[in-house]
Amino acid sequence: MSGGRLVRLAETARATVRFDFDGEALTGLEGDTVLTAILLSRRALRQAEFGPEARAGFCLMGACQDCWIWREEGPRLRACSTPLREGMRLRSAPGAAHWPGGTGGTA
Amino acid sequence: MTRVLIVGAGPAGIRAAEALVEAGLHPVVVDEAARAGGQIYRRPPEGFTRPPDKLYGSEAAKAVALHATFDRLVAGGKVTYLPQRSVMALRAGVAHVLGEARQEVPYDRLILATGATDRLAPVPGWQAGGVYSLGAAQIALKAQGVALGRSIVLAGSGPLLTLLAAQLLEAGAEVAAVLDTAPMRAQLQGGLRMVMARPLVTLRGLRLRAALGRRYHAGVSLTRIETGEAGPTAVHWQDARGSARETSCDMVGLGWHLRADGTLADLAGAAFDWNSAFAQWLPRADPLGRAGTGLYLAGDGVRILGADGAELAGRAAAIACLQDLGLPHPDSASILRRLKRMQRFADGVAQAFPWPAEMIRTLPDTTTVCRCEGISAGDLRATLPLSGPEANRAKSLARVGMGRCQGRYCQLSGAEIIAAAAGLAPRDVGRLRAQPPARPAPIGAWLKAEGTREAE
């Protein structure tokens, strides 16, 4: 908890949800967004691509795209508007081998 | 039956849907959220337990009524509700909608109730993780029960600044300072108009303001946000008398009232006018919200009247739609009268909490303007000899407005900086044209056939 950016003020009596972020096992609560769950344990979601700073979301309403992270399976998601699910495997950077279409062909 | 598509399920979209259903139509409602209500009446996920008066304060009854109205429409099969989806493009009477799968939704009439985002101005250091919009801090509190930091500084101006600070304090968060860039004189002048239009609402705002005590400062100039490895560590500012001050914190919330999100209105063909009171481009619409053939606009996406005004405007847009279809419709006179009062109040708000044009015009060259791609005020200024003082050309060359927020958070400040460098007013440098997709979208979604799910 101590490493996190966010503070829970209410709604703490919910079931625990386990997930992993960059290979580390973390927990959140049912009803948390991915952003909430990660930032309760971490200071940032990812590194900025165009500057030295870390990124931790900005608008939380799906408009700014600051909170992009990736599923280990490949797809990108907006952490602020994606509900946390048990067993999610998330990454702060895209995996190397994933392209839309999935097969690594010319698409 | 006429196919009416409503985009947005906040106060405006819900009231529009209700009025259309009353007239016997069956609208389709597309909304980005998982649960209807919009931002100000945003609902927490299922299973959260704080009661409405904790979440929505004095507006609890309105929020509950609005949610109940929409739930009833959905449960009764009166609307086709497509949540967690974004309208990406509008072309030839078809909305291209993306959620887990891509959909094409044909329509005859379109009601856009897409709302507003925080209106942001750059402050040196604002690109650090841990700086958020004011709206973000309110969403986090309302929909997740969390504070975005342990020690919070809120800065900017507008009704949300005071409201959010009071809500955070009430919820037990530590708010170190509330820094309002609006001078007290502007607040008194605008406040007088606010009182005359809506005395109770104004009084409620003053009471919230009083609850902030000595944390609240008017007429502030923001100097910079000091940052370390882990994000913000302090805000440096000047008080109304010009004394340098510093407030330690680990989170900064910024926002200067609201910016209408006109992306879809633009893609649907609406015209825009510069509104100097609100210091932004607003889509052109008649008093009921007609903005083109078969196109209707309602809510904060067209006129920033707030939630009460949005409910009225949603109903007004539906009435306009019914009128144009030659269908029986409710009388619009009382709605128009009430909308006028909302507009008078909103004009007072705009005057009381002005856009900080001078602060932006004089930003140091090193200040990041485009948060998405780290482009500085100096980068933008250096582009102007090549691009000339026109927003779209400056965007092409400097990329301010081309990043993934698509200009939502840099367009107005970018225009201000371009205008200042050229000795012009921001309206003279033009408006960034919206481009589809309205949100960044994976190409893969279009490679697959309609209705195919994105890879899980």
Interface residues (C-beta under 8 A of the other chain):
Chain A: R5 L6 V7 R8 L9 A10 E11 T12 A13 R14 E30 G31 D32 T33 T36 L39 L40 R43 A44 L45 A48 E49 F50 G51 E53 A54 R55 A56 G57 F58 C59 L60 M61 G62 A63 C64 Q65 D66 W68 E73 G74 P75 R76 C80 S81 P83 P100 G101 G102 A107
Chain B: E32 A33 A34 Q39 P44 P45 E46 G47 F48 T49 R50 K54 Q84 S86 T117 D118 Q127 A128 G129 G130 V131 Y132 S133 G135 A136 I139 A140 L141 Q144 G145 V146 A147 L148 G149 R150 A171 G172 A173 T227 A230 G231 D250 M251 D261 T368 R371 C372 E373 G374 I375 R404 C405 R408 Y409 R439 P440 P442 I443 G444 A445 L447 E454 A455 E456
